[in-house]
Structures are given as C-alpha cells and as structure tokens.
Amino acid sequence: MRDAAALPTEQLGELIRLAAEGQSLKKAVFSKPFDKSVKRTVITLRKIGGRVMAQAESLLTDNKAIHENIAPNDLVRFCALCEGYGQINLITTVGECELRCSKSGNRTLLGGDKLLRALQKSDAPSAEIQQNNRQKSYVLDGSEPFLRLLDVSDANGRIKDKRQSKFRQINRFLELTRDCLSNLPSDGELRICDLCCGKSYLSFAAYHYFANVLGRKVRMTGVDLKPDVVAYCNEVAKKLHFDGLDFLCGDISKYDAGEKVHLVISLHACDTATDLVLAKAVEWNADVILSTPCCHHELNHTLNCEALSFIAEHSMLRQKLCDAATDALRLKLLESRGYSVAALELIDPEETPKNIMLRALRVKQFDPDSAHAKRLAEEYEQAKRFLLGQ
C-alpha cells in the first residue's frame, strides 16, 4: 500500500483505483450497508461518452436504482464509498480481495497485499468494459408511422435534426413506462388517459407501445381544451388505424372516464393544470401516474415563508425554489393518498429545463384511515403551512 498505516478502507480504495485505472476491474460488490435505505452497490467499468468510467449502481430498499459515474483516479470517492459498507468484495482480472467488518466495528482486509502486487504488474489483462449506449434501450427506432405523421422522422425513418430531442424525450418516457409494467394489469384491456394532451406525442407513443409492441388491447383517451389540436390528433389516429385511441375537447376537471383507469399520463400541463391532472388520477384510483409539470407560477405568487426569505428575495432563485417545492408538495400529497412516489429525470436538463417527471405507483391495500396515512397527510399540511406562512 502507499502507506503502511493506512486504514483498511483506504487500502481497499487504493486497490479499486488501481484496478479501475488499469482497466482490470471486473466488479466491486459493496454489501451490508450502514445506510439502511441501501441494499447494495456494485461498481463496474463502463465506456460513457468515449471515456472509461467506474459506474457505481446502488440498489435501494424501495427497489429503485441510482447511478454514479466516478473517474478511475478518484481515490477520495472510492475510499468514501468503502466507509459505508460492512463487506466489500473486489474482483479483478488478476485476483480478488475482501473487506470485512466485525460486530465490534473492526475492519480487516483479506488478500489485499497479494492483489496489490498483482495489480502493480504492467501485464495485468483488461476486463470487459460495457458500453453505456442508450440507443440499445430505445423502444422506438424512428421508422414508426406515427413519428412520421407527427413530423419527428422523415419518410425513410430518419429522425429530423430539429426533432432529435423530442425523439429522445419520447423514448425516455417509454422507458419509464416500461419500468411500471408490473404495476399495471397483466391481461385484459388497458384503460389509459392522457390529460392536457396537447399535440399528443405521448398519447401516440403510449398507444403504439402497448398495442403494437406489447400486443395489448388498449382503450385510450386524450383530453385537451384546444379544439383544433383535438381535431388534428383524431385525424392522425384515424390515418394510423389506432382504433382504440380517441381525443376529446373539454375541461379535464369535468371529464368522466366512466370506468377504471389504469394509467394516467400528462406532459407539460401548465401550472395548476398539473394539479388537476393529479387530482383526477387520484379520483380514479389510477394504478400508475406519470406527469411532467410545465411552469410553476402559483407558489411563486403565494410563497410567504420568513425562514426562506434569504432565497426568495432573489427572483431567479425564488422561482427555482418554488419549482422544487411545488413538485415536492405534489409528491407528498400523492403519498398521503396511497401512492409510492418519485421524482425522475425525463430528459437531459440541457435540452429542456422542464425535465422532471413525477411518478406515482398505487400502493395495494393502502388504508386511508390508518395512522400512517394520517401522518402523511399531516406532513403535507405542515409543509404547505410552512411555505404559505399559515
């Protein structure tokens, strides 16, 4: 090791750095985390944007996964990760070692010296490096007829230059939808609503995915206030022979689906229209809600919190604060109504600042009269009172 007196976690961090820089790292498995919200973390080498990075994938106890890309020479970050786990197994092309933590908190590194000698040799073979190529996970390839009719791709299936971000947005939405399949009925007709649907990119994408890719029977309705947009979308649906998809002109707060709705989606509903979307989805007891808000003006006009005045006195920061607080309140309200919630990135923020998707998955056997539900409701009310100065 670089320092004979180094702690076992520092020694292991150095070994991970050497393996990552030499590209001989197969994987490092971090288990027995001290943070109980984490199940485990695995580090592997991946090529991202032409660079080899050490990607740490952490699986959380709520079954979500988060990713962190670490530079191969970032010793400080590797050591910090090692501090958070009771057992770590480092596997390389030239050997292995293991870090263990006893019940008393003492850490021991087994096989570290032998692995160090092996890694310091210049002839260590390289590990297989996976490509982080988002194109591989795309649901659409550009040749889909609805993309041509919506002017996203040309007659040859090539995505138009000015529509590249829209194509990525649609695919990312379908990837997030795919992640929710286990929360939707596995057979029978799927009832889907796109509220404040606008030009309905997502309506056509969702219908195509469920009906044509998965082969499901789908009945889907898009609702919007603009009659010209609704007429246009109905014409496109007719040309595509999307017989289970129709569009209605009307106020979403007054729209009655008339039956159980399984999935509610909404892209960029303006300001409080998003709240109407979420309220309608909760009223229907929808299994899955996927909503990407647009502007957030309401709280900006009503924010009255002395504790946050040091932020709110700056107009740009005030708006960013209100954006985040509004969506956090929405998620807390959905949670109190029986949903497991998350805020996800829909698309790179460099392409659009409106890139946050609110995801809500209905919790089975949720009791609205339980102490847990009442506590969640009170947390929502407390947060709202805090922001509004009530």
Backbone torsions as a table, in degrees:
resi	resn	phi	psi	omega
1	MET	NA	164.2	179.0
2	ARG	-64.7	-32.5	-176.6
3	ASP	-137.7	120.7	-177.1
4	ALA	-62.8	-25.3	-178.5
5	ALA	-92.7	6.8	-178.0
6	ALA	-64.9	147.5	177.6
7	LEU	-69.1	155.4	178.6
8	PRO	-54.9	-37.8	179.3
9	THR	-67.1	-34.6	177.8
10	GLU	-70.4	-38.9	177.5
11	GLN	-62.5	-43.8	179.7
12	LEU	-67.7	-39.6	176.7
13	GLY	-57.8	-39.4	177.5
14	GLU	-66.3	-39.1	178.1
15	LEU	-64.8	-41.2	177.9
16	ILE	-63.8	-40.5	178.7
17	ARG	-61.6	-47.2	-179.4
18	LEU	-60.7	-43.5	-179.2
19	ALA	-66.5	-38.5	179.8
20	ALA	-69.6	-44.6	-179.7
21	GLU	-66.9	-36.3	179.3
22	GLY	-84.3	-1.3	179.1
23	GLN	58.8	30.7	176.0
24	SER	-104.6	7.0	179.2
25	LEU	-76.9	119.4	172.1
26	LYS	-84.7	-55.6	173.6
27	LYS	-168.9	155.3	172.2
28	ALA	-123.2	121.0	-176.3
29	VAL	-106.2	117.8	-178.8
30	PHE	-103.4	115.4	-179.8
31	SER	-128.2	176.7	-174.8
32	LYS	52.4	56.9	-178.0
33	PRO	-68.5	147.6	175.5
34	PHE	-79.7	-25.1	173.9
35	ASP	-84.0	111.5	-173.0
36	LYS	-73.1	-5.2	175.5
37	SER	-84.2	-5.3	-178.2
38	VAL	-112.1	138.1	173.9
39	LYS	-87.4	-53.3	-179.6
40	ARG	-167.1	167.2	176.4
41	THR	-134.0	140.4	178.0
42	VAL	-128.0	129.3	176.6
43	ILE	-105.5	128.5	173.9
44	THR	-134.2	164.2	176.6
45	LEU	-87.7	135.4	177.7
46	ARG	-140.1	147.2	175.0
47	LYS	-94.1	116.4	-175.6
48	ILE	-125.1	117.6	-179.1
49	GLY	59.1	33.2	178.6
50	GLY	86.2	-4.4	-179.5
51	ARG	-112.8	143.6	174.9
52	VAL	-83.7	124.2	-179.8
53	MET	-126.4	156.8	171.7
54	ALA	-92.9	111.8	-177.3
55	GLN	-98.8	121.9	177.6
56	ALA	-98.1	116.6	177.4
57	GLU	-106.5	117.6	-179.4
58	SER	-107.5	124.3	176.1
59	LEU	-94.2	123.5	-177.4
60	LEU	-92.0	165.5	-177.5
61	THR	-68.7	-18.7	176.2
62	ASP	-90.6	13.7	176.9
63	ASN	71.7	11.1	171.5
64	LYS	-84.2	157.5	178.3
65	ALA	-125.5	137.2	175.9
66	ILE	-121.9	148.5	-175.8
67	HIS	-122.8	143.1	176.2
68	GLU	-135.2	127.3	177.7
69	ASN	-97.4	122.5	-173.1
70	ILE	-116.8	132.7	176.5
71	ALA	-62.4	139.1	-177.3
72	PRO	-57.5	-24.6	-178.7
73	ASN	-96.9	10.8	-175.9
74	ASP	-83.7	77.5	-177.6
75	LEU	-61.1	-39.9	-177.6
76	VAL	-59.6	-43.2	-178.6
77	ARG	-68.7	-40.2	178.7
78	PHE	-62.6	-43.6	179.1
79	CYS	-63.6	-40.6	179.4
80	ALA	-63.0	-40.4	176.9
81	LEU	-62.2	-41.9	-178.8
82	CYS	-60.9	-29.3	-178.7
83	GLU	-67.0	-21.8	-171.6
84	GLY	-93.5	5.6	-173.4
85	TYR	-134.5	148.8	-178.8
86	GLY	-89.7	-15.5	176.9
87	GLN	-147.1	132.2	179.7
88	ILE	-138.5	128.7	176.8
89	ASN	-114.1	119.1	178.2
90	LEU	-102.5	122.8	-178.0
91	ILE	-120.4	122.5	-179.7
92	THR	-126.0	177.2	179.7
93	THR	-73.6	-12.2	-177.9
94	VAL	-117.6	6.7	179.1
95	GLY	150.2	-178.7	-176.3
96	GLU	-135.5	161.7	169.6
97	CYS	-150.1	165.6	-175.9
98	GLU	-140.5	135.2	173.8
99	LEU	-103.8	128.7	178.6
100	ARG	-123.5	150.0	178.1
101	CYS	-124.4	124.6	-179.3
102	SER	-77.9	170.5	178.8
103	LYS	-61.8	-27.1	179.2
104	SER	-82.2	-5.6	177.5
105	GLY	97.3	0.9	179.0
106	ASN	-79.5	133.6	-178.9
107	ARG	-104.0	142.7	178.7
108	THR	-132.9	133.5	177.2
109	LEU	-104.7	117.4	-177.9
110	LEU	-101.5	125.7	177.8
111	GLY	81.8	12.2	-175.9
112	GLY	-69.4	-44.0	-177.6
113	ASP	-64.4	-43.2	-179.8
114	LYS	-63.4	-42.2	179.6
115	LEU	-67.0	-36.5	179.2
116	LEU	-59.9	-46.2	-179.8
117	ARG	-61.0	-39.5	-179.5
118	ALA	-68.2	-39.5	-178.4
119	LEU	-70.8	-26.8	-177.9
120	GLN	-77.4	-11.6	176.1
121	LYS	-75.2	143.4	-175.1
122	SER	-78.1	-10.3	-175.1
123	ASP	-100.8	18.6	179.3
124	ALA	-63.6	126.3	-179.2
125	PRO	-67.6	151.3	-179.0
126	SER	-81.7	147.5	175.8
127	ALA	-84.6	162.4	175.8
128	GLU	-70.3	130.6	-178.2
129	ILE	-110.0	121.6	-178.7
130	GLN	-80.8	151.6	178.1
131	GLN	-92.4	133.6	171.4
132	ASN	-92.0	83.8	-175.4
133	ASN	-115.1	99.7	-176.4
134	ARG	-58.8	-26.0	-178.5
135	GLN	-59.1	-30.8	-178.8
136	LYS	-64.6	-28.3	-177.5
137	SER	-96.8	2.1	179.3
138	TYR	-63.2	138.2	175.8
139	VAL	-81.0	-34.1	-178.3
140	LEU	-107.2	152.8	177.8
141	ASP	-117.5	-1.7	178.2
142	GLY	104.3	-16.4	-176.9
143	SER	-86.3	-4.8	-176.4
144	GLU	-64.0	133.4	-177.2
145	PRO	-56.8	-35.7	-177.4
146	PHE	-66.6	-29.7	177.4
147	LEU	-68.3	-35.0	177.9
148	ARG	-68.7	-43.9	-178.9
149	LEU	-67.4	-27.3	178.4
150	LEU	-90.6	8.1	174.2
151	ASP	67.8	26.7	175.8
152	VAL	-88.0	-37.9	178.8
153	SER	-124.9	164.6	179.3
154	ASP	-93.1	-174.1	-175.7
155	ALA	-64.0	-21.0	-180.0
156	ASN	-93.8	3.3	-179.8
157	GLY	83.1	11.3	177.6
158	ARG	-86.9	130.1	179.2
159	ILE	-69.4	127.3	-179.0
160	LYS	-65.2	145.5	-174.1
161	ASP	-54.7	-44.3	-177.3
162	LYS	-77.7	-3.9	-178.0
163	ARG	-113.3	10.3	-179.1
164	GLN	-60.2	-44.0	-178.8
165	SER	-66.4	-36.7	177.2
166	LYS	-64.3	-41.3	178.1
167	PHE	-61.6	-44.4	178.4
168	ARG	-64.3	-38.4	178.9
169	GLN	-62.7	-45.3	179.9
170	ILE	-62.8	-44.4	179.7
171	ASN	-65.3	-40.2	178.4
172	ARG	-63.9	-40.2	176.9
173	PHE	-60.1	-43.0	180.0
174	LEU	-68.1	-33.6	175.5
175	GLU	-63.2	-43.9	179.0
176	LEU	-67.3	-34.8	175.5
177	THR	-65.0	-42.6	178.8
178	ARG	-58.5	-35.9	179.2
179	ASP	-65.3	-17.6	-176.0
180	CYS	-100.7	5.1	-174.3
181	LEU	-57.8	-35.1	-178.5
182	SER	-68.3	-15.5	178.7
183	ASN	-93.0	-2.6	178.7
184	LEU	-106.4	156.1	177.1
185	PRO	-56.8	138.4	-176.5
186	SER	-83.1	-13.8	177.5
187	ASP	-147.1	175.1	-177.1
188	GLY	81.9	179.9	-178.5
189	GLU	-75.9	134.4	175.8
190	LEU	-93.8	130.1	177.3
191	ARG	-105.2	120.2	-175.6
192	ILE	-127.8	140.8	175.2
193	CYS	-128.1	134.5	172.7
194	ASP	-111.3	107.8	-174.3
195	LEU	-98.3	136.7	-170.0
196	CYS	57.6	53.8	-167.4
197	CYS	-72.6	-23.4	-179.0
198	GLY	58.8	-136.2	-179.0
199	LYS	-74.0	-8.3	166.4
200	SER	70.8	35.1	173.5
201	TYR	-54.7	-44.6	-176.4
202	LEU	-71.8	-32.5	177.0
203	SER	-60.0	-49.8	-179.4
204	PHE	-65.8	-39.3	-179.9
205	ALA	-65.7	-45.4	-178.8
206	ALA	-65.7	-42.8	179.9
207	TYR	-62.6	-45.6	179.1
208	HIS	-59.5	-44.2	-176.7
209	TYR	-62.9	-49.9	-176.7
210	PHE	-73.3	-43.2	-174.6
211	ALA	-80.6	-43.4	-173.3
212	ASN	-96.3	-37.8	-179.7
213	VAL	-81.9	-47.8	-178.4
214	LEU	-91.5	-13.3	178.7
215	GLY	71.3	26.7	179.8
216	ARG	-87.8	153.3	171.2
217	LYS	-81.0	126.4	-172.7
218	VAL	-129.8	138.7	167.6
219	ARG	-124.9	115.3	-171.5
220	MET	-129.3	140.0	179.5
221	THR	-129.1	131.0	171.4
222	GLY	-104.2	137.3	-177.7
223	VAL	-125.9	131.8	179.4
224	ASP	-154.1	158.6	-178.0
225	LEU	-82.8	-17.2	-173.4
226	LYS	-89.6	112.9	-177.1
227	PRO	-64.7	-35.6	-179.7
228	ASP	-67.0	-38.9	178.3
229	VAL	-66.6	-42.6	179.6
230	VAL	-62.4	-43.4	178.9
231	ALA	-62.8	-41.9	178.6
232	TYR	-61.4	-46.1	-178.2
233	CYS	-65.6	-39.5	176.7
234	ASN	-62.6	-37.1	178.5
235	GLU	-66.3	-41.9	178.6
236	VAL	-64.3	-44.5	179.3
237	ALA	-59.6	-37.8	179.2
238	LYS	-66.9	-42.4	179.2
239	LYS	-64.0	-33.1	-178.3
240	LEU	-84.2	-7.2	-175.4
241	HIS	60.9	35.0	173.9
242	PHE	-83.2	78.3	-170.6
243	ASP	-66.7	-23.4	-178.9
244	GLY	-92.1	7.7	-177.3
245	LEU	-118.0	126.0	175.2
246	ASP	-140.9	163.8	-175.7
247	PHE	-128.0	138.8	-178.6
248	LEU	-123.4	145.3	176.0
249	CYS	-97.7	121.7	179.5
250	GLY	171.6	175.6	179.0
251	ASP	-81.4	122.2	-175.8
252	ILE	-64.2	-28.1	-179.6
253	SER	-67.1	-21.5	-179.9
254	LYS	-103.6	-2.4	-177.1
255	TYR	-76.1	133.5	178.3
256	ASP	-116.6	115.1	-179.0
257	ALA	-69.4	-23.6	175.6
258	GLY	79.8	-2.2	-179.0
259	GLU	-164.2	-179.6	178.8
260	LYS	-62.7	131.1	175.7
261	VAL	-109.2	129.2	-176.6
262	HIS	-91.3	-38.6	-175.6
263	LEU	-134.5	129.3	174.2
264	VAL	-118.1	128.1	177.6
265	ILE	-124.5	156.9	177.7
266	SER	-162.6	129.7	179.8
267	LEU	-117.3	115.6	172.1
268	HIS	60.4	44.5	169.3
269	ALA	-70.1	130.1	-170.9
270	CYS	-74.2	132.6	170.1
271	ASP	48.0	-122.3	-174.6
272	THR	-72.4	-8.1	175.0
273	ALA	-61.7	-32.6	175.9
274	THR	-62.1	-38.5	178.7
275	ASP	-65.8	-35.8	175.6
276	LEU	-65.1	-39.9	177.7
277	VAL	-60.2	-49.8	-177.2
278	LEU	-64.8	-39.4	179.4
279	ALA	-63.6	-41.4	179.3
280	LYS	-66.7	-39.9	179.0
281	ALA	-64.0	-40.5	178.0
282	VAL	-67.2	-40.2	177.6
283	GLU	-57.7	-37.5	179.4
284	TRP	-82.6	-6.4	-177.1
285	ASN	58.2	42.2	-178.2
286	ALA	-59.0	143.8	-179.6
287	ASP	-71.8	-37.0	-177.8
288	VAL	-137.0	135.6	176.0
289	ILE	-125.0	125.7	176.7
290	LEU	-126.4	108.9	-174.3
291	SER	-133.8	128.9	175.4
292	THR	-112.0	105.1	-177.4
293	PRO	-66.4	161.1	177.2
294	CYS	-105.8	-111.2	-178.7
295	CYS	-80.4	157.7	-178.3
296	HIS	-130.7	80.4	-175.4
297	HIS	-94.0	-32.7	-169.7
298	GLU	-56.3	-52.7	-177.6
299	LEU	-67.0	-31.9	178.0
300	ASN	-59.4	-33.7	-179.6
301	HIS	-81.8	-23.6	-172.1
302	THR	-114.6	-3.8	-179.5
303	LEU	-58.2	129.0	-178.4
304	ASN	-149.5	70.7	-174.7
305	CYS	-127.4	109.4	-177.3
306	GLU	-61.6	-37.3	-177.8
307	ALA	-64.1	-23.5	-178.9
308	LEU	-107.0	11.5	-176.2
309	SER	-63.5	-28.4	179.4
310	PHE	-65.9	-21.0	173.5
311	ILE	-93.2	-45.3	-173.0
312	ALA	-66.2	-19.5	-179.4
313	GLU	-72.8	-11.9	176.8
314	HIS	-105.3	115.8	-169.0
315	SER	-57.4	-43.8	-178.1
316	MET	-66.4	-43.2	179.3
317	LEU	-68.9	-34.0	177.4
318	ARG	-59.9	-42.8	-179.5
319	GLN	-66.1	-42.4	178.1
320	LYS	-62.9	-40.5	177.2
321	LEU	-61.7	-45.0	-178.5
322	CYS	-67.6	-35.1	176.3
323	ASP	-59.0	-52.2	-176.9
324	ALA	-66.8	-43.4	-177.8
325	ALA	-65.4	-39.7	179.5
326	THR	-60.8	-48.3	-178.9
327	ASP	-68.0	-34.5	177.0
328	ALA	-65.4	-40.0	176.7
329	LEU	-63.3	-41.7	178.8
330	ARG	-60.1	-43.7	180.0
331	LEU	-65.9	-40.3	178.6
332	LYS	-64.1	-38.1	177.8
333	LEU	-66.1	-44.5	178.2
334	LEU	-61.6	-39.2	178.5
335	GLU	-61.8	-40.2	-179.8
336	SER	-71.2	-15.1	178.5
337	ARG	-97.6	7.5	173.7
338	GLY	101.7	31.4	-179.6
339	TYR	-124.0	146.6	168.2
340	SER	-89.1	127.5	-166.8
341	VAL	-122.9	159.2	176.0
342	ALA	-159.2	150.5	170.8
343	ALA	-106.8	121.1	-174.2
344	LEU	-120.7	154.9	176.5
345	GLU	-85.1	120.3	-179.7
346	LEU	-80.3	-41.6	-176.5
347	ILE	-154.7	162.0	-178.1
348	ASP	-53.9	127.7	-179.7
349	PRO	-62.4	-16.6	175.8
350	GLU	-69.9	-22.3	-179.6
351	GLU	-88.0	-35.9	176.1
352	THR	-157.9	137.3	176.9
353	PRO	-72.3	-15.7	-178.7
354	LYS	-89.2	67.2	-167.8
355	ASN	-118.8	11.2	-178.5
356	ILE	-97.7	125.4	173.9
357	MET	-104.6	131.0	173.9
358	LEU	-93.4	120.2	-179.8
359	ARG	-113.7	131.3	178.6
360	ALA	-132.0	125.8	179.9
361	LEU	-115.6	124.1	-175.3
362	ARG	-64.7	130.9	178.4
363	VAL	-86.1	124.1	179.9
364	LYS	-70.1	144.6	177.5
365	GLN	60.2	32.9	175.4
366	PHE	-74.9	130.3	-179.2
367	ASP	-104.3	106.9	-177.7
368	PRO	-65.6	-15.3	179.4
369	ASP	-97.3	2.3	-177.9
370	SER	-74.0	161.9	177.9
371	ALA	-62.5	-35.4	179.2
372	HIS	-63.7	-45.1	179.7
373	ALA	-64.4	-40.9	-180.0
374	LYS	-66.6	-35.9	177.9
375	ARG	-65.9	-41.7	178.6
376	LEU	-63.3	-39.9	179.1
377	ALA	-65.0	-39.5	179.4
378	GLU	-69.1	-36.1	176.4
379	GLU	-61.7	-39.7	177.4
380	TYR	-63.7	-46.8	-179.1
381	GLU	-64.1	-38.5	178.6
382	GLN	-64.4	-42.7	179.8
383	ALA	-64.2	-40.4	-180.0
384	LYS	-66.7	-43.3	178.3
385	ARG	-62.5	-37.9	179.7
386	PHE	-61.3	-44.2	-177.4
387	LEU	-74.9	-31.0	-176.7
388	LEU	-97.3	-1.4	177.7
389	GLY	67.5	34.4	-177.6
390	GLN	-97.3	NA	NA
